[in-house]
Amino acid sequence: MLDFERFILNNGLRVLVHTDTATPMVAVNLLYDVGARDEEAGRTGFAHLFEHLMFGGSVNIPEYDEPLQMAGGENNAYTTNDITNYYIQLPLQNIETAFWLESDRMLSLAFGDKSLDVQRKVVCEEFKEHYLNKPYGDAWHLLRKLAYKTHPYQWPTIGENLEQIETAQLEHVKAFFFKHYRPVNAILCVAGNVTKEQVEALATKWFGDIEAGEKYVRQLPTEPRQEEARIQEHTANVPLDALYKAWHITGRLTPGYYAADLITEIMGSGLSSRLYQRLVKEEQLFSSINCYHTGSLDPGLLVIEGKVREGVTLEQANEAVEKEVTHLTELGVSDSELQKAKNKIESMIAFEDMSLLNRANNLAYYELIGDASLINVEWEKYNAVTTTSLLTEAKEIFRSGNGNTLLYRATAK
């Protein structure tokens, strides 16, 4: 059970306080309710670009990292299709440094052509390194476009293509910032040996005078129910053929999400999973294979991906995966198999809670999706899944019209 207290500043900033008297450190997590799904078609990659711009200096602080390092702190950030998250960990006695830094870049970044040009080049190099020049780097661009036809999950966080990042203009960047990176669209979580009163005084001092901004009301197009299976072939200079298969699953707050997560554990998470045991170890069709889901807030994807062994065709590999999927939807799982998957997830939840930073991060995330107290009933929702409800969900996920298959072929040598 994670205890926390909550208050809201007059400008709409939600603040959570989690007290842990056993640590000399404090974690300060600032989550913004904006991700790649909130970008406009034709202007993608902005949320990720801001992850970099937010470290490029703010209106009163030209260098973000230097004062934090002097205070003995460390920081990082990440962007997903749903959220942007910034976090700091530092000694408790220097907690005000974190409030000073985070509030100033929320107030306003040091917008300028030079700063934008520098960070734009950094992101462009990242795009080239990880998505254009890396083997299989474009697979997720292709798979998202194949699976999504209307929802903005059809592009990854890095952006739809390199050109949109290269041509990002300062006026559009500014507009994106002042639309999304406002107190009313943010959640601050402070975890450590602190009291609500201490945090409220600091939050009021450093964030209280920042203009609230307009509450962002998300109105995204709903992805239509997929009724016909899709298949696409792609050829590239890669070491081995690869198979990518994706099926639509329900959103983050539905019971089906927990069943889907357990399905991925059973099918393809680890050396004891069904897909590894049958297709890697026994039949030796794949050199590696995994099953996972995107974990997104709106309806996401359950994915099976694997590298195919030399001498095995993609068609043979795909048929073998389909056979395992059919085996699941026809026979379901045993009580012991389901319990093993539940035990693994329960252990993962407990392990995550050991980290102060994870607790701050997770509390902010659950507050975003509805209420921070949801974190304390997460395990109950997994435990409520039965072999019967899992089979029902598996049949819906793996129905014939819901599949998307990317046959990623290695260039013939």
N, C-alpha and C positions, 0 to 999 in steps of 0.2 A: 504494500500500500504506500503510494507516494503522496505525502501531504503537501498542500500548497495553500497560499492565500492569494486573493485577487483584488485589484482595484483598477479603476479607469480614470485617467486624467481628463480634464475638461476638453482637451483637443481630441479625445477619442482613443488615445494610445492605451491599449490593454496591457497591464503589467501583472506578472505572476511572480510569486516569491516562494521558493522552496528552501527551507532551512535545514542545513546539515551542520551540526556543531562539531563534527569529527574531522573536518578538513581545514587546513590553513589557506586553501585556495578558494576562489570564487569564479563561477562561470556566468558570463553575461551573453545571452543569446537573443538576437534580434531577427525576427522572422517577418518578411514582407509577403503579403498575399498577392504575389505576382509571379508568373512563370511563363514559359514559352507559349502556353496555350492562350495567353492574353495579348499576343502580338498580332499585328495585322498581316494578312497575306501580302507578300511583296516587301515587307519590312520585318523580316524574322531575324532572330539571333540577338535582339535588343536586351532581353533579360539577362542573358549570359554576358553580353558586352558590359552591362552595368556591374556585374560581379567584379569585373576588372576596373572599371571606371571608379568604383567606390573606394579603391585603394590608391587612386591617383591624386589624392589631395582634395580638401574641402575648403569652404570659403575662408576659414580662419586657421586651418592647419595644413600647410603645404605638403608635409610628409607624414603619412599615417603610421607607418611601421616604427619610425625612430622613437617617438615618445613611449610607445607601447613596450618596446624592447628595453628602454631605460627603466620602465616600471616592472620588469621581470615577467612580462606577459607574452602570450602567443595568440595568434588568431588565424582564422581561415574562413572560407565561405564556399557555398555550393548553390547551384541553380538546377532546378528540375523543370519539367513541363508544368508543374503546379505551383511551386514556391521558390523564393530566393531566401537564403538563410546565411546570416553572418554570426560568428561566435568568437568570443574572447575568453581566455582563461588566464588569470593573473593572481598574485598574492592579495589576500583580503585587504591588507592595509592600503593597497593602491587601487581599490575599486573605483574611485572617482575618475581615474584616468580613462577607464572604459566608458563611463557615462559621457565624459567630455568628448571623446573621439566619436562615439556613435551618434551623439546628438548633433555634432557639427556637420557630419556628412548627411544626416537626415535633413538638417536645416537647408543645406544647399551644397552641391558639389562645386568644385572650382572649374566650372565649364569653360572650355576654351578649345580652339582648333588644335592647339599643340597637344593637349592632354588626350583629346579624342583621337588624334592621328597616331599617337604612341600606342594607346590601348587597342585601337583598331588593327594596327599591324601585329600586335601580340596575338589577338584572336584569329587573325588571318593565318598566321603561322601555325597556330594550334589546329585550325581547320585543315591545313595542308598536311601537317604531320600525322594527325590521328584519323582523318576521314578521307583524304585523297591519296596519300602515299603509303599508308599502312595497309597491309593485306587484309581484305574483308572490311576495310574501314567504311565503305559506302553501303554496307549491307543494311544497316538500320535506316538509312535514308530510303532505300528501296522498299524495305519491308513496311515502314510506316505509310508510305505512299500507296502501297498495295492494299493495306488493311483499312486505312481511313480515307474516305472520299469527301467528307464535309467538316468533320471536327478538326480543330487545329493541332491535335496530336499527330497530324500527318507530317509534321516536321520535328526534328530533334532540337534540343536546347541550343546547340551550336549554330543553328540556322538552316534554312532550306538550301541555300547555296552560298558560295564564296562572294559572289557579286553583291549580294544584298548587304553584306558586312562592309565590303570595300567602299560602297557608295553611301553608307549611313551618314546623314547630314546632321549638323549640330542642332538645328532647329527641331528636328524630329526626336533627337536624343533628349533634348531639354523637355519637350512635351511629354515624352514617355516617363521621365523622372517625376515631374510634378503631377502626373496623373496617378502614379502608383506608389511612390516612395514617400508617403505622407503618414503622419501619426495615426490617422483614422484607418489606415490599411496595414497597420503593423502590430506586432505582439512582442513585448519585451519580457523575457524570463530571466530572473536572477536566482542562482542557486549557490548556497554556501552558508557560512556561519553568520547569517544576516537576519535582521528582523524586518517585518513589514514596514514598521515605522521608519527604519533607516533607508530602506529602498524607496519608500514614498517621498521622503525628503529629497533624496538625490534625483529621482525621476522628475519631481516637480521643478527642482532647480535647473536641470539641464534640458529637459524635454518640454516642460510646461508651456513655454512661450512660443513654441514652433506652431505655425499655422496648421490647423487640422487638415486642410485639404478636403476634397469631395470624396465621399465614400464611393469606392469603385463597385458598381453593381454589374456582376458578370452575366452576360447574355450570349452564351456560345451556342452555335448550332449543334443539335443532337445528331449523332451518327445514326443513320437508319439501320435497322436490323438487317444484317447480311443474310441473303437468301440463296446466293449462288457462290460456290467455291471459286477461288481465284488462284491462278498459277502464273508465275513469271520466270523467265530464264535470264541469266546474266552471266557474261563471260569476262574474266579478268585474269591478270597475271598473278596468280596465287599458288601456293604449294600444293593444295589439295582441293578437290571438290568439297563444297559445304552445302548443307541442307538447313533451311530456316522455315519453320512452320509457325503460324500465329493464329490464334482463335480469340474472338472477342469474349470478355468476361464482364461481370457486373461491376458497379462502382464501389468505392472504398467503404461506404457505410452500409452495405447490404450484407445479409447473411451469406449470400453466394460468394462474396470475396474471401471469407474464411475457409469455405470449402475448396475454392480454387487454390488458395495458398497451400492447403494440406495436400491437394492433388500434386502440386509441383514437388513437394517434399517426397512423396511416394514414388512419383514417376522418374524424377531426374535430379535429385539433390544428393550428391555423394556417391561413394563406391558401392553402397548396398542398395541403391535405387533400382527400380525395375529396368529402366532403359540401359543403365550401365551394365547391370548383370547380364541381360539378355543380348544386347546389341554390340557391346564392346567386349565383354569377357567371353561369352559363350559363342555367339555367331561371328564375332570379329568383323562386323560390317563398318563400324566407326572406330576412329582412333580416340575420339572424345565426344561426349554428348551431355547436354544439360537441359533441364526443364525449369523454367522460372516464370514470373509474371512481372509486369511493369510497375505494379504498386501504385498506380495513379489514382487520383481522386475521382475523376470521371471514369466511365467504363474503359478499362484498359485491355491488355492483351496477355494471354498465356502463350508462352513461346517454348518451342523445342528447337534446339539448334545443335548441329554436330558436324565435325569434320569426317569425311568419308575416307576409308582406307583405299589405297591404290588397288586397282583391280576390281573394285566394286563400283557399279554405276549408281548415279543419283536416283535413277528409277528404282533400283533394288533397295536402296537405302530408304527412300520414301515409302515404299511398300511395307518394309519392315516396321517403320514407325507407325504407319496406319494400322498395322496388325496389332501392335501393342496397345494403341488407343482403343481399338475395337474390343480387345480383351478386357480393358478396364470398363468400358461402357456396357458390356454384356454380363460380366461376372462381378464387377465391383471390387471392393477390397475387404480383407479380413479384419476382424476386430483387433488382432494383434498388430497388423500392419498400420492401421489407423492410430492405435495407441502409441506406437513407436514414433510416428510423425508428430503427434501431439507432444510427446515427451521432449522431442528435439526443439520444438517451438517454445515450449515452456522454459527450457534451459536457455534459449537465446534471449527471451524476454528478461529472465533473471540476470543474465550476464550483462545485458545492456544497462540495466539499472545500477550496476556497480560503478559506472563512470559518471562523474558529476556533470561533465559536458553533455553526455547522452541524456541525462535526466532533464537538463535545461532545454535541450533541443526537442525532446519528445513531448514535454509538457506544452511548449509553444505550439507544436504541430497539432496536438490533440485539441488545444484551444481553438486553433484555426478551423478544424473540421467539425467543431460543434461545442466542445466543452473539455477542458483539461482533465476533468474527472473521468473521462472515457478511458484514460490510460489504465485506470484501476480495474476495469471490467473487460479489458481486451482478452485476457486469457479465458475468461468465461465464455466468450463468443467462439473461440476455437474449440473449447471443450464441449460446447453444445452441438457440434457437428457429429452426426452419427454415420454409420456405414450406409444407411438408407438415404439420408439427405445428401451425402457426398455422391452417391451414385446418381441421384436425380440431377444434381448440378453437372456432373461429368457428361451425362447424356445431352444436356442443353449446350454445354460448351463445345463438345466434339460432334455436334450434329453436322451432317454433310455439307450444308450450305454455309457454314460459319468459318470454314477454313481458308487460310491464305498460305500459299507455298511458294517460296523463292528457291529456285534451283541455281545455285551459285557455282558455275563451272570454271575449272582451271583451264587456262589457255593450253591447247595441245602443244606438247613440246616436240 
